């Protein structure tokens, strides 16, 4: 009698070559002859299912699982065949596994055996895409064996050899999964690896890639439970700049499929470092990867691997990493869209260089990369020749290489900038006696700045423009760091070539807080150029300008972001403000001389005046939609930008006092009144047609504490509307009149003030009347003010208000 195992194998071959009737006859005879075998029953089920006998197939599989509940193939097939129709065998694919093979016949069987045992594959949620890059070996036959037993395995052979990255791209384009991961033929994965990784991506939409730790072996086709020598390599948490040392996200990470639509596919010109290139592009695009606390797989350390055997690897590495060492891309790895100020930027290079010592541990041996460290230190000293961190650690490297004279020279250069640091004396002594032992030197290793974490948590970026404002900058930073949401705040200080020492104060705060960015320009620039520079470097979802002499209520940003988060249709929010003459005094401690009680928002008010004030908050995305502040304006570009927003977006007034405005006698709007008036008038003319000048009825009830008096060619009878306005408030409330007039301005003011006086019985005391003017032409009779208002102090105040518009 023939051996049942041989007959079963013969049936498999018959089925694969298309002789399905003969395969069925052999298998049925084996089942009828007995004894029952779960493998034979599983194969018979495949044959029956193929010919449409779903009932018979399921009965065979059920019996196979009774005989051997651990038969993974039978379990998978039973689950698949239980669906209503054959077309439903392919379940919704969650993960696509990319397998590129070339000369890997000795690995491919164990590779596929490992993959089909993945829990996601058994659930029908995983597909395996094998790309045969014109291999000279017979991987195809082995793949087809698995295809005969399992659904969701595809195979494609190229007509000529291609790089592994070209094969991966080919597979990605054919993939159906939401997530993709590469599986090298000599990799092995723990059974739950893909489900752990996929679960993290499914549960955290902010993450675009995940990875974990790997066990390392030198034995081919090894198993996790074998007694061979192995160790676990622990990858670090995701920190983009460390990608310049090595592939910190592992050689096999799971990515969202849509990432490739966003940043492009693997560069097929690479033979070795295509994965590094992709992840550096990934990082510069601001995408986020995350390490999961799970062992993912078993990695084969081999001198025959592509990274060790491909001669072009070194050339690729030099070109790739040389490109990302340059400032524009290097700054992006730290989360900046623009290059920071030179000394701060130099420190980034120096800190990263300090990590070249004891970078990680491989099999119990410390990983060091002093070659890369030297590159980072060289860059740091180009930006800041006095950076003592770079000088010290680079000196250590030279001494370890036997170049003690150069090392000692660097230690001496560092001495003036690291006063009180005894380690430099130690390094000098070791260098002068010619030591080659690392332990004889003090290597400075600095904690990595948490820019990536700030990027994750940053909700608001406050842009601080500083020019000769050393008297205010400390109070400004204290005010911002005291915000209740300071943990979600980024502060960007743009020093516009100041002649004072704001920098030293900012650096003092940077030693305590990790959310302060300092940018300095060598030439003076306008406040709006500085705001644009800050906006381009910002990482927050929302932006606000924080003038150095302004102060805020401690929960101001929390209140403002709360509205922007809750009301996505609102593009900008602004609030009422206290007014003070006390310089550099915190909110709640200053003596206020008045308030800016601003009107509720309606696009009609934009041509009346710049009601958004000095402390609004807006969505950063606006700059991508409508541009930045118009740098042609020196005094009123913010007003122009608010008008631009009004053309297509909503704004909202917060009827609460959230900030303090300091009436700075040296402020730009006071220093150059004629320029301010000229720019404001020009902007009103620019938007006169686009923004309606007369408010509709629905707007008037929404203007708190103000009465808008629009005046046409023939004037406007104001008695009825104004009386209704005055009746709405108690006699003790201050009266604010906003007058927008093309003509008849003086007569309108006379009529309005006279009516208020009669109504309130003021008898000439105008102390609680505020008049804001929004004239429509350059010539509107300012010379009449002194004659109009009998109280000298009030006329001066009103004239100042008028000229400030």
C-alpha positions in Angstrom: 0.0 0.0 0.0 1.3 3.4 -1.0 2.4 5.8 1.8 -0.6 8.2 2.6 1.8 11.1 3.0 3.2 10.5 -0.5 -0.3 10.1 -2.0 -1.3 13.4 -0.2 1.7 15.1 -1.7 0.9 13.6 -5.1 -2.7 15.0 -4.8 -1.3 18.5 -4.0 0.9 18.4 -7.1 -2.0 17.2 -9.3 -4.1 20.1 -8.0 -1.4 22.6 -8.7 -0.9 21.5 -12.3 -4.6 21.6 -13.0 -5.4 17.9 -12.8 -8.0 18.6 -10.1 -10.2 15.6 -10.8 -7.3 13.2 -10.2 -6.3 15.1 -7.0 -9.9 14.8 -5.7 -10.0 11.0 -6.5 -6.7 10.4 -4.6 -7.8 12.4 -1.6 -11.3 10.8 -1.4 -9.7 7.4 -1.5 -7.4 8.3 1.3 -10.2 9.6 3.5 -12.4 6.5 2.8 -9.4 4.1 3.4 -8.5 5.8 6.7 -7.2 6.4 9.2 -8.5 10.0 9.1 -5.8 12.6 8.8 -6.4 16.3 9.4 -4.0 17.4 6.6 -5.6 15.2 4.0 -9.1 16.5 5.1 -7.9 20.1 4.7 -6.6 19.4 1.2 -9.8 17.7 0.2 -11.7 20.7 1.5 -9.7 23.0 -0.8 -10.5 20.8 -3.8 -14.2 20.6 -2.9 -14.4 24.4 -2.4 -12.7 25.0 -5.7 -15.4 23.0 -7.5 -18.2 24.8 -5.7 -19.1 22.2 -3.0 -19.0 24.6 -0.1 -21.0 22.3 2.2 -18.6 19.3 1.6 -15.6 21.6 2.1 -16.9 22.9 5.5 -17.7 19.3 6.7 -14.1 18.2 5.9 -12.6 21.2 7.7 -14.8 20.7 10.7 -13.7 17.0 10.9 -10.0 18.1 10.5 -10.3 20.5 13.4 -11.9 17.8 15.5 -8.9 15.6 14.9 -6.4 18.5 15.4 -7.7 21.8 16.8 -4.2 23.3 16.3 -4.2 22.8 12.6 -3.7 26.5 11.6 -4.4 25.9 7.9 -7.7 24.2 8.6 -8.7 26.9 11.1 -8.0 29.6 8.6 -9.8 27.9 5.7 -12.8 27.1 7.9 -13.2 30.7 8.8 -12.8 31.8 5.2 -15.1 29.2 3.7 -17.8 30.0 6.3 -18.5 33.2 4.4 -21.6 33.2 2.2 -19.9 33.1 -1.1 -16.6 32.4 -2.7 -16.2 36.0 -3.6 -16.3 36.9 0.1 -13.2 34.9 0.9 -11.1 38.0 0.8 -12.1 39.9 3.9 -11.4 43.6 4.4 -7.6 43.8 4.4 -6.1 45.8 7.2 -2.3 45.1 6.7 -0.4 44.5 3.5 3.0 42.7 4.0 5.6 43.4 1.3 8.1 40.6 0.5 10.8 41.2 -2.0 12.9 38.2 -3.0 16.0 37.7 -5.0 18.3 34.7 -4.5 16.3 33.8 -1.3 15.1 30.3 -2.0 16.6 29.0 1.3 14.6 31.6 3.3 11.3 32.0 1.5 9.6 28.8 2.8 10.2 29.7 6.4 9.4 33.3 5.7 5.9 32.4 4.4 5.3 29.8 7.0 5.9 32.5 9.6 3.7 35.0 7.9 0.7 32.7 7.5 0.8 32.1 11.2 0.2 35.7 12.0 -3.0 36.2 13.9 -4.2 38.9 11.4 -3.6 36.5 8.5 -5.6 33.8 10.2 -8.4 36.3 10.6 -8.3 37.2 6.9 -7.2 40.8 7.6 -3.7 40.5 6.1 -2.4 40.0 2.6 1.1 38.9 1.5 2.5 40.4 -1.7 5.6 38.6 -3.0 7.7 40.4 -5.6 10.2 38.2 -7.3 12.9 40.6 -8.6 13.8 38.2 -11.4 15.6 35.9 -9.0 17.9 33.2 -10.5 16.4 30.7 -7.9 13.1 29.0 -7.7 11.2 30.9 -5.1 8.2 30.8 -7.4 7.4 27.1 -6.8 7.5 27.6 -3.0 5.2 30.6 -3.2 2.7 28.7 -5.3 2.6 25.9 -2.8 1.4 28.4 -0.2 -1.0 30.0 -2.7 -2.6 26.6 -3.2 -3.4 26.4 0.5 -4.1 30.1 1.4 -6.0 33.0 0.1 -4.5 36.5 0.1 -1.1 35.7 -1.2 -0.1 37.3 -4.5 3.0 36.7 -6.5 4.6 38.8 -9.3 7.9 38.2 -11.1 9.7 41.1 -12.8 11.3 40.6 -16.2 14.6 42.0 -15.0 16.3 42.6 -11.6 15.2 45.7 -9.7 16.2 47.3 -6.4 14.4 46.2 -3.2 12.8 49.6 -3.1 11.4 49.3 -6.6 9.9 46.0 -5.5 8.4 47.5 -2.4 6.9 50.3 -4.4 5.4 47.8 -6.8 3.8 46.0 -3.9 2.5 49.1 -2.3 0.8 50.2 -5.5 -1.0 46.8 -5.6 -1.8 46.7 -1.9 -5.3 46.8 -0.4 -4.4 47.3 3.2 -4.7 50.5 5.3 -1.2 49.8 6.6 1.9 48.4 5.0 5.0 46.7 6.3 8.0 45.1 4.7 9.1 41.6 5.6 12.6 40.6 4.5 12.8 36.9 3.6 15.2 36.3 6.5 13.0 38.1 9.1 10.7 36.3 11.4 7.8 37.9 13.3 6.1 37.0 16.6 2.5 35.8 15.9 0.9 39.0 17.3 3.4 41.5 15.8 1.2 42.9 13.1 -1.9 43.1 15.2 0.1 45.1 17.9 1.4 47.5 15.4 -1.9 47.9 13.5 -3.8 48.4 16.8 -1.6 51.4 17.6 -2.2 53.0 14.2 -5.9 52.4 14.4 -6.3 53.9 17.9 -4.0 57.0 17.4 -4.8 59.0 14.3 -1.9 61.4 15.0 0.7 58.6 14.4 1.6 57.7 10.8 4.2 54.9 11.5 4.9 52.4 14.4 7.8 50.1 15.2 9.1 48.0 18.1 12.1 46.1 19.4 13.8 43.2 17.6 15.6 40.1 18.7 18.9 39.5 16.9 20.5 36.2 15.8 23.3 35.1 13.6 21.6 31.8 12.7 19.8 31.5 9.4 16.1 30.4 9.6 16.3 30.6 13.4 13.3 30.4 15.7 12.4 32.5 18.7 12.4 29.4 21.0 15.7 27.9 19.8 18.8 27.7 22.0 21.0 29.8 19.7 22.7 32.9 21.0 20.4 35.9 20.7 19.9 39.3 22.2 17.2 42.0 22.1 18.0 45.3 20.5 15.9 48.1 22.0 15.2 50.9 19.6 14.9 54.4 21.1 11.7 56.5 21.2 11.1 58.4 18.0 13.3 61.5 17.8 13.7 62.6 14.2 17.3 64.1 14.4 18.6 60.7 15.6 17.8 59.3 12.2 21.1 60.9 11.1 22.9 58.3 13.2 21.0 55.1 12.2 17.5 53.8 11.3 16.0 54.3 14.8 12.6 53.2 13.6 14.0 49.7 12.7 14.4 48.1 9.3 10.7 47.0 9.3 8.1 49.5 10.5 4.4 49.7 9.7 3.2 52.8 7.9 -0.1 54.1 6.9 -0.6 53.4 3.2 -1.6 57.1 2.6 1.8 58.3 3.8 3.2 57.4 0.3 0.6 59.5 -1.3 1.7 62.4 0.9 5.5 62.3 0.8 6.1 60.0 -2.2 7.3 56.4 -2.5 10.7 54.9 -1.9 13.4 56.3 -4.1 14.1 53.4 -6.4 17.6 54.7 -7.2 18.8 53.6 -3.8 20.1 50.1 -3.3 20.8 50.3 0.5 19.5 53.5 2.1 16.1 53.9 0.5 14.4 53.3 3.8 16.6 55.9 5.5 15.7 58.4 2.8 12.0 57.8 3.2 12.1 58.2 7.0 14.1 61.4 6.7 11.5 62.8 4.3 8.8 61.5 6.7 10.4 63.5 9.5 10.9 66.7 7.5 7.2 66.6 6.6 6.4 66.7 10.3 4.9 63.2 10.4 5.0 61.3 13.6 6.2 57.8 14.4 5.8 55.9 17.6 7.5 53.0 19.3 5.3 50.3 20.7 6.3 48.3 23.9 6.4 44.9 22.1 8.9 42.6 20.6 8.2 42.6 16.8 10.5 40.1 15.3 13.8 38.1 14.8 16.5 39.8 12.8 19.3 38.0 11.1 22.7 39.7 11.5 24.7 38.7 8.4 27.7 40.0 6.5 25.8 38.9 3.4 22.9 41.3 4.0 22.4 44.1 1.5 23.7 46.8 3.9 27.0 45.0 4.3 27.5 43.5 0.8 26.4 46.3 -1.5 29.5 48.4 -2.6 27.4 51.5 -3.4 26.2 51.8 0.2 28.9 54.2 1.4 28.4 56.5 -1.6 24.7 56.5 -0.9 25.2 57.3 2.7 27.5 60.2 2.1 25.1 61.8 -0.4 22.0 61.3 1.7 23.3 62.3 5.1 25.4 65.1 3.6 22.1 66.6 2.2 20.4 66.4 5.6 23.3 67.9 7.4 22.7 71.2 5.6 20.8 73.8 7.5 17.5 73.9 5.6 16.7 70.2 6.1 18.5 69.8 9.4 16.3 72.5 10.9 13.2 70.7 9.7 14.3 67.6 11.6 14.0 69.7 14.8 10.6 71.0 13.7 11.5 74.4 12.3 10.3 75.6 9.0 13.0 78.3 9.0 16.6 78.3 10.2 16.8 79.6 13.8 19.3 82.2 15.1 22.9 81.1 14.6 23.9 80.4 18.2 20.7 78.4 18.9 21.1 76.5 15.7 24.7 75.7 16.5 23.6 74.2 19.8 21.3 71.8 18.0 24.2 70.5 16.0 26.4 70.3 19.1 23.7 68.5 21.2 23.1 65.9 18.5 26.9 65.5 18.2 27.2 64.7 21.9 24.9 61.7 21.3 27.6 60.0 19.2 29.0 58.4 22.4 27.1 55.5 23.9 24.3 56.0 21.3 22.8 52.6 22.1 23.9 49.1 23.0 24.3 46.2 20.4 24.7 42.8 22.0 26.1 44.3 25.2 28.6 46.6 23.3 28.2 50.3 23.4 27.4 51.9 20.0 29.5 55.0 19.2 29.7 57.0 16.0 32.4 59.6 16.5 32.6 60.2 12.7 29.0 61.5 12.7 29.7 63.4 15.9 32.6 65.2 14.3 30.4 66.2 11.4 27.8 67.7 13.8 30.5 69.5 15.8 32.1 70.9 12.7 28.7 72.3 11.7 28.1 73.7 15.1 31.4 75.6 15.1 30.6 77.1 11.7 27.5 78.8 13.2 29.1 79.5 16.6 32.9 79.3 16.9 32.6 79.6 20.7 30.2 76.7 21.4 31.9 75.1 24.3 30.0 71.8 24.0 31.3 71.3 20.4 34.8 72.5 21.4 35.1 70.1 24.3 33.7 66.9 22.7 35.5 67.5 19.4 38.7 68.0 21.4 38.1 64.5 23.0 37.6 63.0 19.5 40.9 64.5 18.3 42.8 63.2 21.3 41.3 59.7 20.9 42.5 59.8 17.3 46.1 60.7 18.4 45.8 64.3 17.4 46.5 65.7 20.9 47.7 69.1 19.8 44.5 69.9 18.0 42.5 68.5 20.9 44.3 70.6 23.5 43.8 73.7 21.3 40.1 73.1 21.3 40.0 72.6 25.1 41.8 75.9 25.6 39.3 77.7 23.2 36.4 76.3 25.3 37.8 77.5 28.7 36.5 81.2 28.5 33.0 80.0 27.7 32.7 77.3 30.3 34.0 79.0 33.4 33.9 77.0 36.6 33.9 73.7 34.7 36.6 71.6 36.2 36.2 68.9 33.5 38.1 71.1 31.0 41.1 71.1 33.3 40.8 67.3 33.4 40.6 67.1 29.6 43.5 69.5 29.2 45.7 67.3 31.5 44.7 64.1 29.7 45.3 65.7 26.3 48.7 67.1 27.3 50.0 63.7 28.5 48.8 62.1 25.3 46.1 59.8 26.7 44.2 57.6 24.2 41.7 56.2 26.8 38.1 57.5 26.6 37.8 57.1 30.4 40.5 59.7 31.0 38.3 62.4 29.3 35.0 64.1 30.2 32.6 63.8 27.3 29.6 66.2 27.6 26.3 64.5 26.6 23.3 66.9 26.8 19.7 65.9 27.0 18.0 66.1 23.7 15.7 69.1 23.5 12.1 68.0 23.4 11.1 69.8 20.2 9.3 66.7 18.9 7.2 66.6 22.1 6.6 70.4 21.8 5.4 69.8 18.2 2.9 67.2 19.5 1.5 69.4 22.3 1.8 72.8 20.8 -1.6 74.4 20.3 -0.7 78.1 20.3 2.4 80.0 19.0 2.8 83.4 20.5 5.0 85.7 18.2 7.0 88.3 20.1 8.7 90.9 18.0 11.5 92.6 19.9 13.5 95.7 19.0 15.1 97.8 21.7 12.6 96.3 24.2 14.9 95.0 26.9 12.9 96.8 29.5 9.8 94.8 28.6 11.0 91.4 27.4 11.4 89.8 30.8 7.9 90.8 31.9 6.5 89.6 28.5 8.0 86.1 28.9 6.9 85.9 32.5 3.4 86.9 31.4 3.3 84.2 28.6 4.8 81.4 30.8 2.1 82.2 33.4 -0.7 81.3 31.0 -2.8 78.4 32.3 -2.1 76.6 29.0 1.6 77.3 28.9 2.3 73.6 28.5 0.6 73.9 25.1 2.3 77.2 24.2 5.2 77.9 21.9 6.9 81.3 22.2 8.8 82.6 19.2 10.9 85.7 19.9 12.0 87.5 16.7 14.8 89.9 17.6 14.8 92.3 14.7 18.4 93.5 14.9 17.9 95.0 18.3 20.6 97.3 19.7 19.8 96.1 23.3 20.5 92.8 25.0 17.1 91.0 24.8 19.0 87.9 23.8 20.6 87.4 27.2 17.2 87.5 28.9 15.6 85.1 26.4 18.5 82.6 26.8 18.0 82.8 30.6 14.4 81.7 30.1 15.4 79.0 27.6 17.4 77.4 30.3 14.2 76.9 32.3 11.6 76.5 29.6 11.7 74.3 26.5 9.0 76.1 24.6 10.9 79.3 23.6 12.4 79.8 20.2 14.8 82.7 19.5 15.3 84.1 16.0 17.5 87.1 15.3 17.9 89.1 12.2 21.1 91.1 11.6 19.2 93.9 9.9 16.3 95.8 11.5 12.9 94.9 10.0 9.3 96.0 10.5 7.0 94.4 13.1 5.1 92.8 10.3 8.2 91.3 8.7 9.0 89.9 12.1 5.4 88.5 12.5 5.7 86.8 9.1 9.0 85.3 10.1 7.5 84.0 13.3 4.4 82.7 11.6 6.5 80.7 9.1 8.5 79.1 12.0 5.5 78.5 14.1 4.2 75.0 15.0 1.0 75.9 16.8 -2.5 75.4 15.4 -3.3 79.0 16.4 -1.2 82.2 16.3 -1.2 85.4 18.4 1.1 88.4 18.4 2.4 89.1 21.9 3.8 92.6 21.9 6.5 93.0 24.5 4.6 95.7 26.4 1.2 93.9 26.4 0.1 91.7 29.3 -2.7 89.1 29.4 -5.1 87.6 31.9 -3.7 84.3 32.9 -6.4 82.3 31.2 -6.6 84.5 28.1 -5.2 81.9 25.7 -7.3 79.2 27.2 -10.5 81.1 26.6 -9.5 82.1 23.1 -8.5 78.6 22.0 -11.6 77.2 23.6 -13.7 79.1 21.2 -11.6 78.4 18.2 -11.6 74.6 19.0 -15.4 74.6 19.5 -16.3 76.7 16.5 -14.3 75.7 13.5 -16.1 78.3 11.3 -14.5 81.1 13.3 -11.1 82.2 11.9 -10.1 84.8 14.5 -11.2 85.9 18.0 -10.6 89.2 19.8 -11.5 90.5 23.2 -12.0 93.6 25.2 -8.9 95.1 26.8 -7.9 97.2 29.8 -5.9 100.3 29.1 -3.1 101.4 31.3 -0.3 104.0 31.5 1.7 101.7 33.8 4.6 100.2 32.0 5.6 96.5 32.4 2.9 95.8 35.0 1.1 92.4 35.2 -2.6 92.1 34.6 -4.5 92.7 37.8 -1.7 94.9 39.3 -1.8 97.8 36.9 -3.9 100.9 37.3 -6.2 101.1 34.3 -7.4 104.4 32.8 -10.0 103.0 30.6 -11.2 100.0 28.6 -11.5 99.0 24.9 -15.0 97.7 24.9 -15.1 96.4 21.3 -18.1 95.7 19.1 -19.5 92.3 18.3 -18.2 91.1 14.9 -19.9 91.8 11.7 -18.0 92.3 8.4 -19.5 95.8 8.1 -17.4 97.1 11.0 -14.1 96.4 9.2 -14.3 99.8 7.4 -15.1 101.5 10.7 -11.8 100.7 12.4 -9.3 98.1 13.5 -11.4 96.6 16.3 -9.4 93.3 16.5 -6.9 95.3 18.6 -3.4 94.3 19.6 -4.1 90.8 21.1 -6.2 88.7 18.7 -5.7 85.0 18.0 -6.2 83.4 14.6 -5.8 80.1 12.8 -2.3 79.5 11.4 -3.9 77.8 8.4 -5.1 81.3 7.3 -1.6 82.1 6.1 -1.7 79.1 3.7 -5.1 80.3 2.4 -4.8 84.1 2.1 -1.1 84.8 2.6 0.9 86.7 5.2 1.0 90.2 6.5 1.5 92.7 3.7 5.1 94.0 4.4 4.5 97.1 2.3 2.7 98.6 5.3 4.7 99.7 8.3 1.9 100.8 10.7 -1.4 99.1 9.7 -0.6 95.8 8.0 -2.5 94.0 10.8 -5.6 96.0 9.9 -5.2 95.0 6.2 -4.8 91.4 7.1 -8.0 91.4 9.3 -9.9 93.0 6.3 -8.5 90.2 4.1 -9.8 87.6 6.6 -13.2 89.3 6.6 -13.7 88.7 2.9 -14.1 85.0 3.3 -14.1 84.0 7.0 -16.0 84.7 10.2 -14.5 86.4 13.3 -15.8 86.5 16.8 -15.7 89.0 19.7 -15.2 87.7 23.2 -17.0 90.2 25.5 -14.5 89.8 28.3 -11.4 91.6 29.4 -8.5 89.3 28.5 -5.6 91.7 28.1 -3.9 94.9 29.0 -3.0 97.5 26.4 -0.1 99.8 27.4 -0.4 103.3 25.9 3.2 103.4 25.0 4.2 106.9 24.1 6.9 105.5 21.9 4.7 102.9 20.1 4.7 102.8 16.3 1.2 104.1 16.0 2.0 107.1 18.2 5.5 107.8 16.7 4.1 108.2 13.2 0.5 109.3 13.3 0.4 110.7 9.8 1.8 107.4 8.4 -0.7 105.4 10.4 -3.6 107.6 9.2 -2.4 107.4 5.6 -2.1 103.6 5.6 -5.4 103.1 7.3 -7.2 105.4 4.8 -5.5 103.5 1.9 -6.6 100.1 3.3 -10.2 101.3 3.7 -10.1 102.4 0.0 -8.8 99.0 -1.0 -11.7 97.2 0.7 -14.5 99.8 0.3 -16.3 97.8 -2.5 -15.7 94.3 -1.1 -16.9 95.1 2.4 -20.3 96.7 2.7 -20.2 100.0 4.6 -23.8 100.1 5.9 -24.6 97.5 8.5 -27.8 95.4 8.1 -30.5 95.4 10.8 -29.3 92.1 12.3 -26.0 93.7 13.2 -27.1 96.6 15.3 -28.3 94.7 18.3 -25.0 92.9 18.5 -22.9 96.0 19.0 -22.4 96.1 22.8 -21.8 99.5 24.5 -21.4 101.3 21.1 -23.7 103.0 18.7 -22.6 102.9 15.0 -23.7 106.1 13.2 -23.4 105.6 9.4 -23.8 108.9 7.6 -24.6 109.2 3.9 -24.6 112.1 1.5 -27.4 113.9 3.1 -26.7 112.9 6.7 -28.8 110.6 8.8 -31.5 111.3 11.3 -30.0 109.6 14.4 -32.5 110.6 17.1 -34.6 107.5 17.1 -31.9 104.8 16.9 -29.6 106.7 19.4 -32.4 107.1 21.9 -33.1 103.4 21.7 -29.4 102.7 22.3 -29.2 105.0 25.3 -32.4 103.4 26.8 -30.7 100.0 26.7 -28.1 100.8 29.3 -28.2 102.2 32.8 -27.4 105.9 33.3 -24.0 105.0 34.9 -22.7 103.1 31.8 -20.1 104.9 29.7 -21.3 105.9 26.2 -19.1 105.0 23.2 -20.0 106.4 19.8 -18.5 105.0 16.6 -19.1 107.5 13.8 -18.5 106.5 10.2 -19.0 109.5 7.9 -18.3 110.4 4.3 -19.5 114.0 4.9 -21.2 116.2 7.6 -18.9 114.7 10.2 -18.8 117.7 12.5 -22.6 118.2 12.5 -23.1 114.6 13.2 -20.8 114.7 16.2 -22.6 117.8 17.4 -26.0 116.2 17.1 -24.8 112.9 18.8 -23.0 114.6 21.7 -25.8 117.0 22.3 -28.4 114.2 22.4 -26.3 112.2 24.9 -25.9 115.2 27.1 -29.6 115.9 27.1 -30.4 112.3 27.8 -27.9 111.9 30.6 -28.2 115.5 32.0 -24.4 115.8 31.7 -24.5 119.6 31.4 -21.2 119.9 29.6 -19.3 117.1 31.4 -18.2 114.7 28.6 -16.1 112.4 30.8 -18.1 109.3 30.0 -18.5 109.9 26.3 -16.0 108.2 24.0 -16.1 109.1 20.3 -14.2 107.0 17.7 -14.1 108.3 14.2 -14.0 106.3 11.0 -14.0 108.9 8.3 -14.1 108.0 4.6 -11.8 110.6 3.3 -8.5 112.3 4.2 -10.1 115.7 4.9 -12.7 115.4 7.6 -12.3 118.6 9.6 -10.1 117.7 12.5 -9.5 121.5 13.0 -13.1 121.8 14.1 -12.6 119.6 17.2 -11.4 122.2 19.6 -14.3 124.5 18.7 -16.8 121.6 19.0 -16.0 120.3 22.4 -16.0 122.8 25.3 -14.0 120.7 27.7 -10.3 121.1 26.9 -9.1 117.7 28.4 -11.8 115.8 26.5 -11.1 117.5 23.2 -7.4 116.5 23.4 -8.4 112.9 24.2 -10.8 112.7 21.3 -8.4 114.3 18.9 -5.8 111.7 19.9 -8.3 108.9 19.3 -9.2 110.4 15.9 -5.6 110.7 14.8 -4.8 107.1 15.9 -7.3 105.7 13.4 
